[in-house]
Amino acid sequence: MPKIALSDSHLLSIRTHGESAYPEECCGLLLGTIADGVKTLVEVWPTDNAWSAEAEDNWPEQKDLTEKRRYAIAPEDMLRAMKQGRDRNLEIIGIYHSHPDCPAVPSECDRTLAWAQYSYIIVSVQQGCCEDFCSWTLDRENKFQAEEILTVD
């Protein structure tokens, strides 16, 4: 089973971002290392939700969906994280986002836009309060599977 290791402070950062962005989805990058099949989170990198009319053009059947139900990370944020991570021997190991008033389960849009090498932490924010979180990875059939979360100091 795939695993991701993170600290309580990492989780607090993600939860706080989800609550502060409510009722819209928050999003951000996870910078860390990969060794022996375990992704170790070193830094939570919050980003703005860049979902826009331009992003919606790629999903014409979902015109009614906005930042309240979708997220996007701007390419320049991805590049900046890659460059700064590389300078510190870190890489992007995943992406996190929130699901306002929905469970921490990936949507079909989440699956379609996901990259196989990344972990996807989803935090469920119900009425402005974080209730649950899960981490997911894509399997060889391009389906999300739960990822074990290891808590480290």
Backbone torsions as a table, in degrees:
resi	resn	phi	psi	omega
1	MET	NA	133.4	177.3
2	PRO	-63.2	152.2	-176.9
3	LYS	-137.2	146.5	171.9
4	ILE	-129.6	133.0	179.9
5	ALA	-107.2	131.4	178.8
6	LEU	-149.3	162.7	-178.9
7	SER	-96.8	167.1	175.4
8	ASP	-60.6	-35.2	-179.7
9	SER	-68.6	-34.0	174.9
10	HIS	-62.9	-47.1	-179.9
11	LEU	-61.8	-40.8	178.3
12	LEU	-61.5	-40.4	178.6
13	SER	-61.4	-44.2	-179.5
14	ILE	-66.6	-45.6	-179.9
15	ARG	-62.1	-44.2	-179.6
16	THR	-63.1	-41.2	177.9
17	HIS	-62.6	-43.5	179.1
18	GLY	-61.4	-42.4	-179.6
19	GLU	-69.4	-38.7	-177.8
20	SER	-72.4	-26.8	179.9
21	ALA	-83.9	-18.5	-177.7
22	TYR	-51.8	135.8	13.2
23	PRO	-91.7	8.9	176.5
24	GLU	-91.8	163.8	175.6
25	GLU	-75.9	138.2	170.4
26	CYS	-95.9	166.6	174.9
27	CYS	-157.7	161.0	178.6
28	GLY	-175.5	175.3	-176.7
29	LEU	-107.3	154.7	178.2
30	LEU	-115.7	115.3	179.7
31	LEU	-102.7	137.0	-179.9
32	GLY	-175.4	-153.3	-178.7
33	THR	-129.6	162.8	175.7
34	ILE	-128.9	125.4	177.9
35	ALA	-150.9	136.1	177.5
36	ASP	53.2	37.6	176.3
37	GLY	77.2	6.5	179.2
38	VAL	-115.4	127.5	173.1
39	LYS	-87.2	126.7	179.5
40	THR	-112.2	117.4	-179.2
41	LEU	-76.1	129.1	178.0
42	VAL	-109.8	-36.5	-177.0
43	GLU	-145.6	132.8	171.3
44	VAL	-89.2	126.7	-175.2
45	TRP	-117.7	88.8	179.6
46	PRO	-63.3	143.3	175.4
47	THR	-130.7	165.6	171.9
48	ASP	-75.1	151.2	173.3
49	ASN	-79.2	111.5	-174.8
50	ALA	-96.3	14.4	177.6
51	TRP	-60.3	134.5	-175.4
52	SER	-151.6	-179.6	175.7
53	ALA	-57.9	-35.0	178.0
54	GLU	-62.5	-43.6	177.4
55	ALA	-65.4	-37.8	-179.5
56	GLU	-64.2	-26.6	177.9
57	ASP	-58.9	-27.1	178.1
58	ASN	-79.1	-12.3	-177.3
59	TRP	-130.7	63.7	-174.0
60	PRO	-59.5	-27.3	179.8
61	GLU	-75.8	-5.1	-176.8
62	GLN	-123.1	37.0	-177.7
63	LYS	-58.3	-26.2	-177.8
64	ASP	-78.5	-7.3	-176.9
65	LEU	-91.3	134.5	-177.9
66	THR	-125.4	-162.3	178.1
67	GLU	-60.8	-12.8	177.8
68	LYS	-76.2	-17.7	-177.9
69	ARG	-133.8	2.1	179.6
70	ARG	-144.8	158.3	174.5
71	TYR	-138.2	158.5	172.0
72	ALA	-149.7	144.7	176.2
73	ILE	-106.6	127.0	-177.1
74	ALA	-62.9	140.6	179.3
75	PRO	-54.6	-36.7	-179.5
76	GLU	-66.7	-31.3	175.1
77	ASP	-68.0	-41.0	177.3
78	MET	-61.0	-47.4	-178.7
79	LEU	-63.6	-42.7	179.2
80	ARG	-62.3	-43.3	178.7
81	ALA	-64.6	-41.9	178.3
82	MET	-60.4	-47.4	-178.1
83	LYS	-65.4	-48.4	-178.8
84	GLN	-68.5	-34.7	175.9
85	GLY	-64.6	-46.0	-179.8
86	ARG	-57.8	-39.8	178.7
87	ASP	-63.2	-20.6	-179.0
88	ARG	-113.1	15.7	-178.1
89	ASN	59.4	36.7	176.5
90	LEU	-119.8	159.7	175.0
91	GLU	-135.5	164.6	174.0
92	ILE	-73.2	117.8	179.8
93	ILE	-104.7	-7.3	179.9
94	GLY	178.3	-177.6	-179.4
95	ILE	-134.8	143.7	172.7
96	TYR	-121.0	154.2	172.2
97	HIS	-158.3	166.7	-179.0
98	SER	-106.6	157.9	172.0
99	HIS	-119.8	96.8	179.0
100	PRO	-65.6	125.2	177.8
101	ASP	54.8	31.3	176.5
102	CYS	-141.0	158.6	179.4
103	PRO	-68.2	163.6	-179.7
104	ALA	-82.3	52.1	-177.5
105	VAL	-120.8	134.4	-177.6
106	PRO	-62.5	142.1	174.8
107	SER	-87.7	172.2	175.9
108	GLU	-63.4	-38.0	176.4
109	CYS	-62.8	-42.8	176.8
110	ASP	-56.5	-44.6	-177.7
111	ARG	-66.3	-44.1	-177.1
112	THR	-63.0	-35.3	-176.8
113	LEU	-92.5	-4.6	-174.7
114	ALA	-75.4	152.4	175.7
115	TRP	-109.7	134.8	-172.0
116	ALA	-58.4	-33.0	-174.6
117	GLN	-79.4	-10.3	-174.2
118	TYR	-96.2	153.7	165.9
119	SER	-90.5	147.9	178.9
120	TYR	-126.2	103.9	176.5
121	ILE	-90.0	126.4	177.9
122	ILE	-117.9	130.1	178.4
123	VAL	-112.5	128.5	177.2
124	SER	-87.5	121.8	179.2
125	VAL	-115.1	109.6	-178.0
126	GLN	-103.8	119.5	179.2
127	GLN	50.9	38.5	175.2
128	GLY	88.7	-2.6	-179.2
129	CYS	-119.4	132.2	178.4
130	CYS	-66.5	127.5	-179.5
131	GLU	-110.3	-36.3	-171.6
132	ASP	-155.1	160.1	173.3
133	PHE	-150.5	150.6	177.5
134	CYS	-144.4	158.1	174.2
135	SER	-118.6	143.7	-173.9
136	TRP	-135.0	151.0	171.2
137	THR	-136.4	156.5	176.5
138	LEU	-84.1	139.1	175.3
139	ASP	-92.3	-174.4	-177.5
140	ARG	-66.3	-20.3	178.0
141	GLU	-93.0	10.2	179.1
142	ASN	64.8	35.5	176.2
143	LYS	-117.3	143.7	179.1
144	PHE	-71.6	137.5	173.3
145	GLN	-125.9	144.5	178.0
146	ALA	-62.4	143.3	178.2
147	GLU	-113.7	134.1	179.5
148	GLU	-68.1	134.5	178.0
149	ILE	-104.4	121.5	177.1
150	LEU	-103.2	129.4	178.1
151	THR	-95.3	126.0	-178.8
152	VAL	-124.5	164.4	178.1
153	ASP	-79.8	NA	NA
